[in-house]
């Protein structure tokens, strides 16, 4: 409670949870910018809660700080390996914790801005690729239209002259006959 009061004095909105399970339930309905977990909590430990949070796609980028009175290197390494972004020892002096919270929030803000810029750049690249594809399709149509006109003109000349035409592709033994060829032969 004292920590929540200190953070509220700094201007943060604080939503306390009594257990890891309650924290996960709150996260389902409440967006957050930073998560502080005690290493030792009822039901789920801070490490277990952190691992679960880091598997939730829209929560993976939320910084998680583990706050604990446990002072051993193994615990610190374990929670960092579980996905925690920082590990802070408990003390009556909250200045270090507040500084680390500010640092994690700045990092999150920079990461969020980077992701937003990257998404905009990707969208611009997609738009440019679509525009280029549309231009290439238009150019191909423009180049193809005279061929279609010539083919139609040639078919009309063949019909008027009562000339049939056929093609035999020897490689696949395929034959193509014009409509006029069928008409001349009465087929």
C-alpha positions, -999 to 999 in steps of 0.1 A, spaced: 0 0 0 29 23 8 44 17 -26 11 23 -44 8 56 -25 43 67 -35 36 59 -71 3 77 -70 21 108 -56 43 106 -88 11 108 -109 7 71 -118 -26 54 -117 -21 22 -97 -44 -8 -98 -34 -32 -70 -39 -69 -71 -36 -93 -42 -23 -123 -61 -8 -133 -95 -42 -148 -104 -60 -116 -96 -34 -96 -116 -40 -118 -147 -78 -113 -143 -73 -75 -141 -51 -76 -172 -79 -92 -192 -100 -60 -188 -76 -32 -179 -48 -20 -202 -16 -11 -184 18 5 -192 39 -12 -166 35 -42 -142 51 -45 -108 51 -80 -93 63 -93 -60 84 -125 -64 65 -141 -36 27 -140 -40 -2 -162 -32 -15 -187 -58 11 -178 -85 46 -165 -79 58 -133 -96 79 -155 -119 50 -177 -129 27 -146 -134 54 -129 -155 58 -160 -177 20 -161 -183 19 -123 -191 47 -126 -216 27 -152 -235 -3 -129 -240 3 -112 -274 -11 -78 -265 8 -77 -232 42 -90 -243 55 -55 -247 44 -43 -213 74 -40 -190 73 -63 -159 94 -54 -129 99 -80 -101 100 -64 -67 113 -86 -40 131 -90 -7 148 -121 -19 184 -112 -24 200 -140 -44 215 -141 -79 196 -173 -89 162 -157 -82 172 -126 -102 184 -147 -132 153 -169 -131 129 -140 -132 148 -123 -160 148 -155 -179 111 -158 -173 107 -125 -192 109 -98 -165 123 -65 -177 139 -56 -143 145 -69 -108 143 -45 -79 151 -52 -43 125 -40 -18 135 -12 6 119 17 24 136 40 -1 114 41 -32 136 64 -52 154 35 -70 121 18 -78 105 50 -91 136 56 -113 134 21 -127 97 24 -134 103 57 -152 131 41 -172 109 11 -182 80 35 -192 104 56 -213 117 24 -230 82 12 -236 73 46 -251 103 45 -274 95 9 -284 58 18 -291 69 47 -312 94 25 -331 67 -1 -337 42 26 -349 68 41 -373 78 7 -386 41 -2 -392 37 31 -411 68 25 -432 56 -11 -439 22 3 -449 38 29 -472 59 1 -488 27 -20 -494 10 10 -509 40 17 -532 41 -20 -542 4 -19 -550 7 13 -570 36 -2 -590 17 -34 -596 -13 -14 -608 9 7 -631 25 -25 -645 -9 -40 -651 -21 -8 -669 10 -8 -690 6 -45 -699 -31 -38 -709 -20 -9 -730 6 -30 -747 -18 -59 -751 -48 -40 -766 -32 -35 -800 -25 -72 -802 -62 -79 -794 -73 -54 -821 -50 -70 -846 -62 -105 -838 -99 -94 -842 -90 -76 -874 -72 -107 -887 -101 -130 -878 -125 -106 -896 -102 -106 -927 -101 -144 -927 -139 -146 -924 -145 -121 -952 -120 -138 -975 -134 -173 -966 -99 -184 -957 -95 -210 -930 -65 -213 -907 -51 -240 -885 -21 -246 -864 -5 -279 -854 19 -278 -825 42 -309 -830 57 -309 -795 23 -316 -778 4 -327 -809 -22 -300 -803 -43 -287 -832 -61 -253 -834 -86 -245 -861 -102 -212 -868 -141 -210 -869 -138 -203 -907 -119 -235 -912 -147 -255 -896 -173 -236 -917 -154 -242 -950 -151 -280 -942 -186 -282 -929 -176 -294 -895 
